[in-house]
């Protein structure tokens, strides 16, 4: 974890849950601090020719952008807590751990933290992105292509995703904490064409990927939120 955090921070795991139908904001995905038991995995299709669209529609947004319009498709997974019974303040860096598999030779995993208001407004707070072949920091990450590691299609890997920036947000009583997962967020991020090639601006072929996110007792996918105890607020 980053050394820059509030004294007394409680690093709290929020686990993904569902009955296997967490696709879209209308799905059955839930988020809680209770570890998962025997639960089916969630699946979605990522087609680079029909990517998940970003909620950002212009070069500048006043405040947190609303994700409602782009969270209704079957090409992303959504996990949401029940309405909060008390305020929860989250201050600091955020990480997510996904136990995931893909049918492709390479793909992207994108995780977003959202504050859902009682009126339905879904405020995007921050996000993290990881290219599958950059998963191993010992191999040099995204800055050492000679050591990048392609993945075995269908194999479950553990992906640690560090969010681009920290957050400082109070999820107020009655609000809900939401996690969105997709493999694209276009045009905010360039598409991964899933072939395993160095495809930025050069690759012309593509592959449709079947994505699987596991969240069971042996593979408890979750996000870690830095919660500030009430006495320290």
C-alpha positions as CSV (number, residue, x, y, z in Angstrom):
1,X,0.0,0.0,0.0
2,X,1.1,3.6,-0.5
3,X,2.7,5.3,2.5
4,X,0.4,8.3,1.9
5,X,-2.8,7.6,3.8
6,X,-4.8,9.0,6.7
7,X,-3.7,7.8,10.2
8,X,-6.1,5.2,11.5
9,X,-7.1,4.1,8.0
10,X,-9.0,0.8,7.9
11,X,-8.1,-1.1,4.7
12,X,-11.5,-2.7,4.0
13,X,-12.1,-5.4,1.4
14,X,-15.4,-5.1,-0.5
15,X,-16.1,-8.4,-2.2
16,X,-17.9,-9.1,-5.5
17,X,-21.0,-11.2,-5.2
18,X,-23.7,-12.5,-7.7
19,X,-25.6,-15.5,-8.9
20,X,-23.8,-15.2,-12.2
21,X,-25.8,-12.4,-13.7
22,X,-24.0,-9.2,-12.8
23,X,-24.1,-7.8,-16.3
24,X,-25.3,-4.2,-16.4
25,X,-26.7,-2.0,-13.6
26,X,-29.9,-4.0,-13.8
27,X,-28.0,-7.3,-13.0
28,X,-27.7,-9.2,-9.7
29,X,-24.2,-8.0,-8.7
30,X,-23.8,-6.9,-5.1
31,X,-20.8,-5.6,-3.1
32,X,-20.2,-6.3,0.6
33,X,-17.5,-6.8,3.2
34,X,-18.7,-10.4,3.6
35,X,-16.3,-12.9,1.9
36,X,-18.0,-15.0,-0.9
37,X,-18.9,-18.6,-0.6
38,X,-19.9,-21.0,-3.4
39,X,-20.8,-18.5,-6.1
40,X,-20.9,-18.9,-9.9
41,X,-18.6,-16.7,-12.0
42,X,-19.8,-13.7,-14.0
43,X,-19.1,-13.6,-17.8
44,X,-19.3,-10.9,-20.5
45,X,-18.2,-10.5,-24.1
46,X,-15.7,-7.9,-25.1
47,X,-15.8,-7.1,-28.8
48,X,-13.2,-4.4,-29.7
49,X,-15.3,-3.4,-32.7
50,X,-18.2,-2.7,-30.3
51,X,-16.4,-1.4,-27.1
52,X,-17.9,-0.3,-23.8
53,X,-18.3,3.4,-24.3
54,X,-16.9,6.0,-21.8
55,X,-19.2,8.2,-19.9
56,X,-17.0,11.2,-20.8
57,X,-18.5,13.0,-23.8
58,X,-16.3,16.0,-24.1
59,X,-12.8,17.4,-23.1
60,X,-14.0,18.8,-19.7
61,X,-16.5,17.7,-17.1
62,X,-17.6,19.8,-14.1
63,X,-17.6,17.3,-11.2
64,X,-17.9,13.6,-11.3
65,X,-19.3,12.3,-14.6
66,X,-22.6,10.3,-14.5
67,X,-22.1,6.6,-15.6
68,X,-25.8,5.7,-15.7
69,X,-26.2,5.9,-19.5
70,X,-23.2,3.6,-20.2
71,X,-23.7,1.0,-17.5
72,X,-26.9,-0.6,-19.0
73,X,-25.1,-2.9,-21.4
74,X,-24.3,-6.6,-21.1
75,X,-20.6,-5.9,-21.9
76,X,-19.8,-4.9,-18.3
77,X,-20.3,-6.1,-14.8
78,X,-21.8,-4.0,-12.0
79,X,-21.6,-4.7,-8.2
80,X,-23.4,-2.4,-5.8
81,X,-23.9,-2.2,-2.0
82,X,-27.4,-1.8,-0.5
83,X,-28.1,1.8,0.6
84,X,-25.6,2.7,3.4
85,X,-26.9,2.9,6.9
86,X,-24.2,5.4,7.9
87,X,-21.7,7.7,6.2
88,X,-18.5,6.0,4.9
89,X,-15.5,8.2,4.2
90,X,-12.9,6.8,1.8
91,X,-9.5,8.6,1.6
92,X,-6.4,7.3,0.0
93,X,-5.2,4.9,-2.7
94,X,-7.4,2.1,-4.0
95,X,-6.6,-1.4,-5.3
96,X,-8.6,-4.2,-6.8
97,X,-7.8,-7.9,-7.1
98,X,-9.5,-9.8,-9.8
99,X,-9.4,-13.6,-10.4
100,X,-10.1,-13.5,-14.1
101,X,-9.8,-15.5,-17.3
102,X,-10.2,-14.6,-21.0
103,X,-10.4,-16.5,-24.2
104,X,-8.0,-14.1,-25.9
105,X,-4.2,-13.9,-25.9
106,X,-4.3,-10.5,-24.3
107,X,-7.0,-8.2,-23.0
108,X,-7.6,-5.2,-20.6
109,X,-9.3,-5.2,-17.2
110,X,-10.8,-1.9,-16.1
111,X,-12.3,-1.3,-12.7
112,X,-14.2,1.9,-11.7
113,X,-15.4,3.2,-8.3
114,X,-18.8,4.9,-8.4
115,X,-20.9,6.8,-5.8
116,X,-24.6,6.1,-6.5
117,X,-26.9,8.8,-5.1
118,X,-30.4,8.1,-3.8
119,X,-31.8,9.7,-7.0
120,X,-29.8,7.3,-9.2
121,X,-27.0,9.7,-10.2
122,X,-23.9,7.5,-10.5
123,X,-20.7,9.6,-9.9
124,X,-17.5,8.2,-11.3
125,X,-14.8,8.8,-8.7
126,X,-11.7,7.0,-10.0
127,X,-10.5,4.0,-11.9
128,X,-7.8,1.5,-12.5
129,X,-6.7,-0.3,-15.7
130,X,-4.4,-3.2,-16.3
131,X,-3.3,-4.9,-19.5
132,X,-3.2,-8.6,-19.0
133,X,0.3,-9.1,-20.3
134,X,1.6,-6.3,-18.0
135,X,0.3,-8.1,-14.9
136,X,3.7,-9.1,-13.6
137,X,5.8,-6.2,-12.2
138,X,8.8,-8.5,-12.0
139,X,8.8,-8.6,-15.8
140,X,9.1,-4.9,-16.2
141,X,5.5,-3.9,-16.5
142,X,4.3,-1.7,-19.4
143,X,7.7,-0.1,-19.9
144,X,9.7,-3.3,-20.9
145,X,8.0,-4.9,-23.8
146,X,10.7,-7.5,-24.1
147,X,9.7,-9.0,-20.8
148,X,5.9,-8.8,-21.2
149,X,4.1,-12.1,-20.8
150,X,1.2,-13.2,-22.9
151,X,-1.5,-15.1,-21.2
152,X,-2.9,-18.6,-21.7
153,X,-6.5,-18.4,-23.0
154,X,-9.0,-19.8,-20.5
155,X,-6.5,-19.8,-17.6
156,X,-7.5,-18.0,-14.4
157,X,-4.9,-15.4,-13.3
158,X,-4.8,-13.1,-10.3
159,X,-4.7,-9.4,-11.4
160,X,-3.7,-6.7,-8.9
161,X,-5.0,-3.4,-10.3
162,X,-3.8,-0.1,-8.7
163,X,-6.1,2.8,-9.4
164,X,-4.7,5.8,-11.3
165,X,-5.3,8.2,-8.5
166,X,-6.4,8.2,-4.9
167,X,-9.8,9.4,-3.8
168,X,-11.3,11.5,-1.0
169,X,-15.0,10.9,-0.9
170,X,-17.7,10.6,1.7
171,X,-20.3,8.0,0.7
172,X,-23.3,9.5,2.6
173,X,-26.0,7.6,4.4
174,X,-28.5,6.4,1.8
175,X,-25.9,6.3,-1.0
176,X,-24.5,3.1,-2.5
177,X,-20.9,2.1,-3.3
178,X,-20.6,0.6,-6.8
179,X,-17.8,-1.2,-8.7
180,X,-18.0,-1.4,-12.5
181,X,-15.8,-3.9,-14.5
182,X,-15.2,-3.9,-18.2
183,X,-12.5,-4.4,-20.8
184,X,-12.8,-1.1,-22.6
185,X,-13.9,2.4,-21.9
186,X,-13.8,4.0,-25.3
187,X,-12.8,6.7,-26.2
188,X,-11.2,7.6,-22.9
189,X,-8.8,4.6,-23.4
190,X,-7.6,3.0,-26.6
191,X,-9.1,-0.4,-27.3
192,X,-7.1,-3.6,-26.8
193,X,-7.7,-5.7,-29.9
194,X,-7.1,-8.9,-27.9
195,X,-4.6,-10.4,-30.3
196,X,-1.5,-10.1,-28.2
197,X,0.3,-7.9,-30.8
198,X,1.6,-4.4,-30.1
199,X,-1.6,-3.0,-31.4
200,X,-1.4,0.8,-30.7
201,X,-2.2,2.3,-34.1
202,X,-0.7,-0.6,-36.1
203,X,-2.7,-3.8,-35.6
204,X,-5.6,-4.3,-38.0
205,X,-6.9,-7.7,-36.9
206,X,-8.9,-8.2,-33.7
207,X,-10.4,-11.0,-31.6
208,X,-13.6,-11.1,-29.6
209,X,-12.9,-12.1,-26.0
210,X,-15.1,-14.1,-23.7
211,X,-14.3,-12.7,-20.2
212,X,-14.9,-14.5,-16.8
213,X,-14.6,-12.9,-13.3
214,X,-14.5,-15.4,-10.5
215,X,-15.7,-14.5,-7.0
216,X,-15.9,-17.6,-4.8
217,X,-14.2,-18.7,-1.5
218,X,-11.0,-19.8,-3.3
219,X,-11.0,-16.8,-5.7
220,X,-12.5,-13.9,-3.8
221,X,-12.3,-11.0,-6.2
222,X,-12.5,-7.7,-4.3
223,X,-11.6,-4.0,-4.1
224,X,-9.8,-2.5,-1.1
225,X,-11.1,0.8,0.1
226,X,-9.2,3.0,2.7
227,X,-12.0,3.7,5.1
228,X,-11.5,6.5,7.7
229,X,-13.0,5.5,11.1
230,X,-15.7,7.9,12.4
231,X,-13.6,8.9,15.4
232,X,-10.8,10.2,13.1
233,X,-13.0,12.3,10.8
